[in-house]
Amino acid sequence: MTAIRPEELLQQFASDNYAGICPAAASATEAANQGHVTSYGDDPWTERASNAFRELFETDCEVFFVFNGTAANSLALASLCQSYHGVICCDSAHVETDECGAPEFFSNGSKLLVAQHVDGKLTPEAIRELATKRQDIHFPKPRVVTITQSTETGRVYTVAELRAISQECKLHGLYMHMDGARFANACAALQCTPAELTWKSGVDVLCFGGTKNGMAVGEAVLFFNRSLAADFDYRCKQAGQLASKMRFLAAPWVGMLEGGAWLRNAAHANKSAKYFAERVAAIPGIRLATPVEANAAFLEAPEAVLTSLRERGWRFYTFIGGAARFMFSWDADIARIDALCRDLAECAALRS
Ligand SMILES: *Cc1c(COP(=O)(O)O)cnc(C)c1O
């Protein structure tokens, strides 16, 4: 094997999925790699992981494990919809902008009904407007609302906001789905229990992200409204999302949930984003585009400054949220954040 050059392995803040596997997930995978067990989810690791979710969420929910977030969201939404239904989301939602039409594909045509976001969030007013503006047979029938927690722009829905959305959903007979690719970050930010942020606030189905939380791969789909999970196993299988060696999708969750790493990882990521934001705020010419509430920071800076920063080897994306995005993961390293801040300050000074 040829070695990878060390500079290619330096920590970056372009995405929280640049990070590797956290120790809790790695050691659980290692522990699961012993002996033979039954395949396709009929094994002790899958049972233990499912029970860990039920304990964490303080309820007897239905639990499924899939490989990634696009599949989790798409299959969950498909299970809530008929092909003639509509899914209300906001224009910044991952399901709308970053899933290549998978929600429409897996639901055989359910249409995403897109509202303009307010601070990266869907509002009860927007839901009301989309749910009531057309009642005729020529328009897809609204059936589900999907929100992202924490949001694509690093904001969080408070419990009050979730309850207001849920109330609006109930008024219009809509199910509530939550894209929780960064659900752990929201729990850490709000210091609320997973139950408070989901079923106690009206969420019917949650896609809980493991990948960005520190696992190699894997998301869990939790149905709090258990009847909605009917035949979900078939849906997963048909979509190519049923792992035959399921223990290796499930075991990392055991490691993450039982010892609390899921929450520690998220809290560290959030704290790192705040640390970065505080230092950036002191740099003339650079501004935070949105408040930092979870593990993301979005910067507004002159294009020339961003170009210089890229020339110094830093990687980041500008196609999300209209600003330069920096994401912090479970292993965010303070020394690397300091190095980034120094380079940002130097680039800003040189260009002013
Ligand atoms: C990362 C992410 C997902 C999942 O993406 P996959 O690449 O399909 O795993 C879903 N929703 C949001 C908001 C995300 O950031």
The ligand as an SDF file (V2000), in Angstrom:
LIG
                    3D

 15 15  0  0  0  0  0  0  0  0999 V2000
  -25.8720   14.7220    5.7960 C   0  0  0  0  0  0  0  0  0  0  0  0
  -27.3330   14.9680    5.8270 C   0  0  0  0  0  0  0  0  0  0  0  0
  -28.2480   13.9590    5.4940 C   0  0  0  0  0  0  0  0  0  0  0  0
  -27.8310   12.5700    5.0500 C   0  0  0  0  0  0  0  0  0  0  0  0
  -27.0490   12.5650    3.9290 O   0  0  0  0  0  0  0  0  0  0  0  0
  -26.4650   11.2020    3.3090 P   0  0  0  0  0  0  0  0  0  0  0  0
  -25.2890   11.6900    2.5340 O   0  0  0  0  0  0  0  0  0  0  0  0
  -27.5160   10.6390    2.4380 O   0  0  0  0  0  0  0  0  0  0  0  0
  -26.1240   10.3010    4.4340 O   0  0  0  0  0  0  0  0  0  0  0  0
  -29.5970   14.2250    5.6370 C   0  0  0  0  0  0  0  0  0  0  0  0
  -30.0290   15.4220    6.0550 N   0  0  0  0  0  0  0  0  0  0  0  0
  -29.1950   16.4130    6.3770 C   0  0  0  0  0  0  0  0  0  0  0  0
  -29.7310   17.7090    6.8740 C   0  0  0  0  0  0  0  0  0  0  0  0
  -27.8160   16.2290    6.2530 C   0  0  0  0  0  0  0  0  0  0  0  0
  -26.9810   17.2180    6.5680 O   0  0  0  0  0  0  0  0  0  0  0  0
  1  2  1  0
  2  3  1  0
  2 14  2  0
  3  4  1  0
  3 10  2  0
  4  5  1  0
  5  6  1  0
  6  7  2  0
  6  8  1  0
  6  9  1  0
 10 11  1  0
 11 12  2  0
 12 13  1  0
 12 14  1  0
 14 15  1  0
M  END
$$$$
